[in-house]
Amino acid sequence: MMFENFDPVTNSPSSENTRFFPVSSLEEVAVHLRDNDEEGRYEHYLVQIKHPLTKTYSSDTPKAILPPPFPAARAKAQEPVAIESTLKPRDEAPAPSFKAEKDDIPYLSENADLLLSAGEINLARNIYRAILKSGESSEIAYAGLAACSDREGLIEQAIQFARDSVAFAPNKRGYQILSQLLIQQGQDQDASQVLSRALRALELSAQEKAEYHKTIGNCMARLGQNQEAERSYKKALELSPASDEVQSNLGSLYLEQGQIAEAKRCYQDSIASNPANDKAWVGLGLCHVSEGDKESAHEAFARSLEKNLRNSTAIFHLVKCAYEIKKYSTAEKMLSNYVEVAPVSPSLLYSLAGLQFHVGKKKEASVTARRILQIKGDHQGARDLMSRIEAES
């Protein structure tokens, strides 16, 4: 970067030992001082920011900058800032370099997080690297770098940064990022071990511990280690008895093992804690199906769809129950709404056409049958239904 002589009063070239460095943000100053100033001749610079800091961000994005060299300037951090100082030849004093001081780490980290949330990944990474270079709070820096790599889809790199973070010092963000990345990669065993270490190493609230135990339970359930999963879910419930999600997950674990009574109790407890839990309603419906009570199952599946119309498991079992108990109106209404908001297949549309036919909506059934044939021209069921409708018209 080039410097040129500049008079801060007249805005024109001036004395030899006053230099002007045009930048658009204080972050550029920090990066320059850190990376490019080792051979510079002066230990202070006159800096004039030529553009408002808001230029980098959208109207709804919080402004975030690095702390300026002088604490007094922080209060004006959201405005264009000019910083002046008396310049001295470099040989009169040791050369300064940008260094994240320990007291500045929380401020730097917070602003890097804001930059990352605003999509400014490179700027955020520069701050995390500056923190890392300082030798202070390396765990924060590595966790931030892991988050940056994750946002860029560099998963293996993100995992390594996250491992480095918790290796330097146990910290919530490092453990959370590492466990989430491992789960995303299908590495449930490793993820559960990471979370177990976090439970031993961190000071956590009861709610946080419950969340960790729940996630471990989910990992164990996916691995088919049912006893370990059950143990983790029960630990989570000891810490957070009202957790409808944990109750529902435990119910699914029991249902998979054929323990219908235990599963039914868990789903009922889940619904008692949160009546809007659509997954718990589906689980309760499946328990009713296992007990042969298809009327109650039909009701439970319908309640699930009232809470979440996009629940594909609920719509499948509702339609199945409707045909078995020959009650079509609720299923027809729900499925008609479902196909307007969710991806559909010819078989699902055929179910809808059949329901429409059974409730007397023959015109709608014909329209649906034609829609099926547009997708799958050789669908024999749709052709037969259209022929039947035409014959009865």
MARTI-74314 format. One record per residue (C-alpha): y, x, z; residue in one letter. Coordinates in steps of 0.2 Angstrom, whole numbers. Layout:
N
north,east,up,code
Y,X,Z,A;
...
END
This chain:
393
north,east,up,code
0,0,0,M;
17,6,-4,M;
33,7,7,F;
51,7,2,E;
67,10,10,N;
75,-5,17,F;
90,-10,28,D;
86,-25,39,P;
104,-31,40,V;
109,-30,21,T;
92,-33,15,N;
94,-17,4,S;
87,1,4,P;
94,11,18,S;
90,27,28,S;
75,38,25,E;
66,34,42,N;
67,15,40,T;
53,8,30,R;
49,-10,23,F;
31,-16,21,F;
30,-33,13,P;
16,-44,19,V;
12,-63,20,S;
4,-63,37,S;
3,-53,53,L;
-16,-52,50,E;
-12,-40,35,E;
-2,-29,47,V;
-16,-27,59,A;
-28,-23,45,V;
-17,-10,37,H;
-14,-2,54,L;
-32,-2,57,R;
-39,4,41,D;
-25,12,31,N;
-12,21,43,D;
-22,36,48,E;
-12,47,36,E;
5,38,39,G;
21,47,44,R;
28,35,56,Y;
21,27,72,E;
32,11,70,H;
36,0,55,Y;
49,-13,51,L;
39,-28,46,V;
46,-44,37,Q;
34,-58,33,I;
40,-65,17,K;
30,-82,17,H;
27,-95,30,P;
10,-92,39,L;
6,-110,34,T;
4,-105,16,K;
-14,-100,19,T;
-19,-116,26,Y;
-20,-135,22,S;
-9,-147,30,S;
-23,-152,43,D;
-28,-135,47,T;
-23,-127,63,P;
-13,-111,61,K;
-22,-95,67,A;
-15,-77,67,I;
-19,-61,75,L;
-8,-56,90,P;
8,-46,84,P;
10,-29,91,P;
23,-35,104,F;
18,-48,116,P;
35,-57,115,A;
32,-61,97,A;
17,-72,102,R;
27,-87,106,A;
34,-87,88,K;
17,-84,80,A;
18,-99,69,Q;
35,-94,61,E;
39,-80,49,P;
42,-65,61,V;
52,-49,59,A;
48,-35,70,I;
60,-20,72,E;
58,-4,81,S;
67,13,82,T;
57,24,70,L;
52,42,75,K;
43,55,65,P;
25,55,67,R;
24,73,73,D;
34,68,89,E;
20,57,96,A;
2,53,93,P;
-2,41,78,A;
-5,23,84,P;
-20,13,76,S;
-24,-5,78,F;
-36,-8,92,K;
-41,-24,100,A;
-37,-22,118,E;
-48,-30,131,K;
-35,-43,137,D;
-33,-48,118,D;
-51,-52,115,I;
-51,-70,120,P;
-35,-73,109,Y;
-42,-64,94,L;
-59,-73,96,S;
-51,-90,97,E;
-40,-86,81,N;
-55,-79,72,A;
-65,-95,76,D;
-50,-106,69,L;
-50,-96,53,L;
-68,-98,51,L;
-67,-116,54,S;
-54,-117,41,A;
-65,-108,28,G;
-56,-91,29,E;
-72,-82,31,I;
-65,-65,26,N;
-50,-66,37,L;
-61,-71,52,A;
-73,-57,48,R;
-59,-44,48,N;
-54,-50,66,I;
-72,-49,72,Y;
-74,-32,65,R;
-58,-26,74,A;
-65,-33,90,I;
-81,-23,86,L;
-72,-7,82,K;
-63,-8,99,S;
-79,-6,108,G;
-75,-21,119,E;
-85,-37,120,S;
-97,-32,106,S;
-107,-48,109,E;
-93,-59,104,I;
-90,-49,88,A;
-108,-49,83,Y;
-109,-68,86,A;
-94,-71,76,G;
-101,-60,61,L;
-117,-70,62,A;
-107,-86,60,A;
-98,-78,45,C;
-114,-73,37,S;
-122,-90,40,D;
-107,-99,32,R;
-110,-88,16,E;
-129,-91,16,G;
-133,-73,21,L;
-147,-79,33,I;
-156,-63,36,E;
-140,-54,39,Q;
-134,-68,51,A;
-150,-67,61,I;
-148,-49,63,Q;
-130,-50,69,F;
-136,-64,81,A;
-150,-53,88,R;
-137,-39,90,D;
-125,-50,99,S;
-138,-55,113,V;
-144,-37,114,A;
-127,-31,119,F;
-125,-45,132,A;
-133,-62,135,P;
-121,-75,128,N;
-122,-94,124,K;
-115,-92,106,R;
-126,-78,101,G;
-142,-87,108,Y;
-137,-104,100,Q;
-134,-96,83,I;
-150,-86,83,L;
-161,-101,89,S;
-153,-112,76,Q;
-155,-100,62,L;
-173,-97,67,L;
-177,-116,67,I;
-169,-118,50,Q;
-181,-104,43,Q;
-196,-113,51,G;
-198,-99,64,Q;
-201,-111,78,D;
-211,-99,89,Q;
-198,-86,89,D;
-184,-99,92,A;
-193,-106,107,S;
-195,-88,114,Q;
-176,-85,111,V;
-171,-101,120,L;
-183,-97,135,S;
-174,-80,136,R;
-158,-89,136,A;
-163,-100,150,L;
-167,-85,161,R;
-152,-75,156,A;
-137,-87,156,L;
-128,-97,169,E;
-130,-115,161,L;
-125,-132,167,S;
-139,-145,170,A;
-135,-153,154,Q;
-136,-137,144,E;
-153,-133,152,K;
-159,-150,147,A;
-153,-147,129,E;
-162,-130,128,Y;
-178,-138,135,H;
-177,-152,123,K;
-176,-140,108,T;
-190,-130,115,I;
-200,-146,116,G;
-196,-150,98,N;
-202,-132,92,C;
-218,-134,101,M;
-221,-151,94,A;
-219,-145,76,R;
-231,-131,80,L;
-244,-143,87,G;
-243,-136,104,Q;
-242,-153,112,N;
-245,-148,130,Q;
-231,-136,130,E;
-220,-149,121,A;
-223,-162,134,E;
-220,-149,148,R;
-203,-145,140,S;
-198,-163,137,Y;
-202,-167,155,K;
-191,-153,161,K;
-177,-159,150,A;
-179,-176,158,L;
-179,-169,176,E;
-162,-162,172,L;
-155,-177,161,S;
-165,-193,165,P;
-154,-204,154,A;
-157,-194,138,S;
-163,-207,126,D;
-167,-193,113,E;
-179,-184,124,V;
-187,-200,129,Q;
-189,-205,111,S;
-196,-188,106,N;
-208,-188,121,L;
-214,-206,115,G;
-217,-199,97,S;
-228,-185,105,L;
-238,-198,115,Y;
-239,-209,99,L;
-246,-195,89,E;
-259,-192,102,Q;
-264,-210,102,G;
-257,-213,120,Q;
-250,-230,116,I;
-245,-236,133,A;
-236,-220,138,E;
-227,-219,121,A;
-222,-238,123,K;
-215,-234,140,R;
-205,-219,133,C;
-198,-229,119,Y;
-193,-243,130,Q;
-184,-231,142,D;
-175,-224,127,S;
-169,-240,122,I;
-164,-245,139,A;
-153,-229,140,S;
-146,-232,122,N;
-150,-248,113,P;
-143,-240,97,A;
-157,-227,95,N;
-165,-233,79,D;
-179,-220,80,K;
-184,-227,97,A;
-185,-245,89,W;
-196,-238,75,V;
-207,-230,88,G;
-208,-246,98,L;
-213,-256,82,G;
-227,-243,78,L;
-233,-246,96,C;
-234,-264,93,H;
-243,-262,77,V;
-256,-251,86,S;
-258,-265,98,E;
-260,-278,84,G;
-244,-287,88,D;
-236,-288,71,K;
-223,-301,75,E;
-216,-290,89,S;
-217,-275,77,A;
-208,-285,63,H;
-194,-288,76,E;
-193,-270,82,A;
-191,-263,64,F;
-178,-276,60,A;
-168,-270,75,R;
-170,-252,70,S;
-162,-257,53,L;
-148,-266,62,E;
-143,-250,70,K;
-146,-238,55,N;
-149,-246,38,L;
-154,-230,30,R;
-170,-228,41,N;
-183,-227,28,S;
-198,-227,40,T;
-191,-244,47,A;
-189,-252,30,I;
-206,-247,24,F;
-215,-254,40,H;
-203,-270,40,L;
-208,-274,22,V;
-227,-271,26,K;
-226,-282,41,C;
-217,-296,32,A;
-230,-297,19,Y;
-244,-297,32,E;
-236,-311,43,I;
-229,-320,28,K;
-211,-320,34,K;
-200,-314,20,Y;
-182,-318,23,S;
-177,-305,35,T;
-186,-291,25,A;
-178,-298,9,E;
-161,-297,17,K;
-163,-280,24,M;
-171,-272,9,L;
-157,-280,-3,S;
-144,-271,8,N;
-155,-255,9,Y;
-156,-252,-10,V;
-137,-253,-11,E;
-135,-238,0,V;
-151,-227,-1,A;
-161,-219,-15,P;
-174,-231,-21,V;
-190,-229,-31,S;
-199,-242,-43,P;
-211,-246,-29,S;
-198,-250,-17,L;
-189,-261,-30,L;
-205,-270,-34,Y;
-207,-274,-15,S;
-189,-281,-16,L;
-193,-291,-31,A;
-208,-298,-23,G;
-198,-303,-7,L;
-185,-311,-18,Q;
-198,-321,-27,F;
-206,-327,-11,H;
-189,-333,-4,V;
-186,-343,-20,G;
-173,-331,-27,K;
-181,-330,-44,K;
-165,-325,-54,K;
-163,-311,-42,E;
-181,-306,-43,A;
-180,-306,-62,S;
-164,-294,-62,V;
-173,-283,-50,T;
-189,-282,-61,A;
-178,-278,-76,R;
-170,-264,-66,R;
-188,-257,-62,I;
-192,-257,-81,L;
-176,-247,-84,Q;
-183,-234,-73,I;
-201,-235,-77,K;
-204,-244,-93,G;
-223,-246,-91,D;
-222,-253,-73,H;
-236,-267,-75,Q;
-232,-276,-59,G;
-213,-279,-65,A;
-219,-285,-82,R;
-231,-297,-73,D;
-218,-303,-61,L;
-206,-307,-75,M;
-219,-316,-85,S;
-223,-327,-70,R;
-205,-331,-67,I;
-203,-336,-85,E;
-218,-347,-84,A;
-211,-356,-69,E;
-194,-358,-76,S;
END
